[in-house]
Amino acid sequence: MEPIQTPLTESELTSAVELLRRLIPKDEFPAYSLDVSPTTVYTTLVTLWMLTLQRLGGGTSMTSVIKEVLTNHKDLLPANKRVREGTLSERSGAYSHARKRLPLETVRAFAERVSQTLIESSLAEFAGRRIFLIDGTTMTLSPTSPLLDAYPPATNQYGESVWRS
């Protein structure tokens, strides 16, 4: 059974947006500006932010995250006629296309930048070291050979359990 993640509340999502803005300002990363045209709404950085919000929202749908951004976080979007006039569609087709055009290396670089910025902003709290706690109940690890060797699947009267990948 997959662990259930409780979606963030509206105020928590707003806090997450503010944190993302501080970590990665719009104008700081020209490498993330792989825009297709001047009319592109879902720029690379906007798409990365929305992917992050989707995950923080408990795996919310593309349509839900679009509605959230259009309702509460329009300022994440670039200056665009459809955004200004409020005629940008809530349908997920353009956002889905933007997600597909993201190079994996760009996603990795974004995650690395966010992680590094969080690490650098934390204080050494324990014996001069930084402490980070990870709640493993919300993580699913791939069943790699080293992990399977170290932690074999449990068995019972019905046989071996399944480690979903």
C-alpha positions as CSV (number, residue, x, y, z in Angstrom):
1,M,0.0,0.0,0.0
2,E,1.3,3.4,-1.0
3,P,1.8,5.9,1.9
4,I,-0.8,8.7,1.8
5,Q,0.6,12.2,1.8
6,T,-1.6,14.9,3.2
7,P,-1.8,17.7,0.7
8,L,-0.6,21.1,1.8
9,T,-3.1,23.7,2.9
10,E,-3.5,26.9,0.9
11,S,-1.4,28.8,3.4
12,E,1.3,26.1,3.3
13,L,1.3,26.2,-0.5
14,T,1.6,30.0,-0.4
15,S,4.6,29.6,1.9
16,A,6.1,27.1,-0.4
17,V,5.8,29.5,-3.3
18,E,7.5,32.2,-1.3
19,L,10.3,29.9,-0.4
20,L,10.8,28.9,-4.0
21,R,10.9,32.5,-5.0
22,R,13.6,33.2,-2.5
23,L,15.6,30.1,-3.4
24,I,15.4,30.6,-7.2
25,P,14.4,34.1,-8.3
26,K,13.0,34.4,-11.8
27,D,15.9,36.5,-13.1
28,E,18.7,34.5,-11.6
29,F,18.7,31.5,-13.9
30,P,18.9,32.4,-17.6
31,A,19.8,28.7,-18.2
32,Y,16.2,27.8,-17.2
33,S,14.8,30.2,-19.7
34,L,14.5,27.8,-22.5
35,D,11.3,29.5,-23.8
36,V,9.8,28.4,-27.1
37,S,8.5,31.9,-28.0
38,P,7.7,35.2,-26.3
39,T,4.1,34.1,-25.9
40,T,5.1,31.0,-23.9
41,V,3.4,30.9,-20.5
42,Y,4.8,27.7,-19.1
43,T,8.5,28.7,-19.3
44,T,11.0,26.2,-17.9
45,L,11.2,27.9,-14.5
46,V,7.4,28.2,-14.2
47,T,7.0,24.5,-15.2
48,L,9.6,23.5,-12.6
49,W,7.9,25.6,-9.9
50,M,4.5,24.0,-10.8
51,L,6.0,20.5,-10.7
52,T,7.2,21.3,-7.2
53,L,3.8,22.6,-6.2
54,Q,2.2,19.5,-7.6
55,R,4.4,17.3,-5.5
56,L,3.9,19.4,-2.4
57,G,0.2,19.3,-3.0
58,G,0.2,15.6,-2.4
59,G,0.5,14.6,-6.1
60,T,-2.3,16.9,-7.1
61,S,-3.5,16.8,-10.7
62,M,-2.1,19.1,-13.5
63,T,-5.4,20.9,-13.7
64,S,-5.5,21.5,-10.0
65,V,-2.1,23.0,-9.9
66,I,-3.0,25.2,-12.9
67,K,-6.1,26.4,-11.1
68,E,-4.0,27.1,-7.9
69,V,-1.5,29.2,-9.8
70,L,-4.1,31.1,-11.8
71,T,-6.2,31.8,-8.6
72,N,-3.5,32.5,-6.1
73,H,-0.1,32.8,-7.7
74,K,-0.5,34.5,-11.1
75,D,2.7,36.5,-10.4
76,L,4.7,33.3,-11.0
77,L,3.7,33.5,-14.6
78,P,5.5,35.7,-17.2
79,A,4.0,39.0,-18.5
80,N,1.7,37.6,-21.1
81,K,-1.5,39.0,-22.7
82,R,-3.5,35.8,-21.8
83,V,-2.4,36.1,-18.2
84,R,-3.1,39.8,-18.0
85,E,-6.5,39.5,-19.5
86,G,-7.4,36.4,-17.5
87,T,-8.1,34.3,-20.7
88,L,-5.4,31.6,-20.0
89,S,-7.1,28.2,-20.2
90,E,-7.2,26.0,-17.1
91,R,-6.8,23.0,-19.3
92,S,-3.7,21.0,-18.8
93,G,-2.5,20.5,-22.4
94,A,0.1,23.3,-22.6
95,Y,1.4,22.5,-19.1
96,S,1.7,18.8,-20.0
97,H,3.6,19.7,-23.2
98,A,5.9,22.0,-21.1
99,R,6.6,19.2,-18.7
100,K,7.5,16.9,-21.5
101,R,9.9,19.3,-23.1
102,L,11.9,19.7,-19.8
103,P,15.3,18.0,-20.1
104,L,16.0,15.6,-17.2
105,E,19.3,17.4,-16.6
106,T,17.4,20.7,-16.1
107,V,15.1,19.1,-13.5
108,R,18.2,17.6,-11.8
109,A,20.0,21.0,-11.8
110,F,16.9,22.7,-10.3
111,A,16.6,20.1,-7.6
112,E,20.3,20.4,-6.8
113,R,20.1,24.2,-6.7
114,V,17.1,24.1,-4.3
115,S,18.8,21.5,-2.1
116,Q,22.1,23.3,-2.1
117,T,20.4,26.6,-1.2
118,L,18.5,25.0,1.7
119,I,21.7,23.4,3.0
120,E,23.7,26.6,2.8
121,S,20.9,28.5,4.6
122,S,20.7,26.1,7.5
123,L,22.7,26.6,10.6
124,A,25.1,24.1,12.2
125,E,23.0,23.0,15.2
126,F,24.5,19.8,16.5
127,A,28.2,19.6,17.4
128,G,28.9,22.1,14.6
129,R,27.0,20.0,12.0
130,R,23.9,20.5,10.1
131,I,21.1,18.1,10.8
132,F,18.5,17.1,8.2
133,L,15.7,14.7,9.0
134,I,13.9,12.8,6.3
135,D,10.6,11.1,6.9
136,G,11.1,7.8,5.1
137,T,7.5,6.8,5.3
138,T,6.7,9.0,2.3
139,M,9.6,7.7,0.2
140,T,9.6,4.7,-2.1
141,L,13.0,3.3,-3.0
142,S,13.7,1.4,-6.1
143,P,14.4,-2.3,-5.5
144,T,18.1,-2.2,-6.5
145,S,20.3,-5.2,-5.9
146,P,22.2,-3.6,-3.0
147,L,19.0,-2.7,-1.2
148,L,17.4,-6.1,-1.8
149,D,20.6,-7.8,-0.5
150,A,20.6,-5.6,2.6
151,Y,16.8,-5.6,3.1
152,P,15.3,-8.7,1.5
153,P,11.5,-8.9,1.1
154,A,9.6,-10.2,4.0
155,T,8.0,-13.6,3.9
156,N,5.0,-15.1,5.5
157,Q,2.6,-18.1,5.0
158,Y,1.7,-16.7,1.6
159,G,5.3,-16.3,0.3
160,E,7.6,-13.4,-0.3
161,S,6.3,-9.9,-0.3
162,V,6.5,-7.6,-3.3
163,W,8.8,-4.6,-3.4
164,R,7.1,-2.3,-5.8
165,S,9.3,-0.3,-8.2
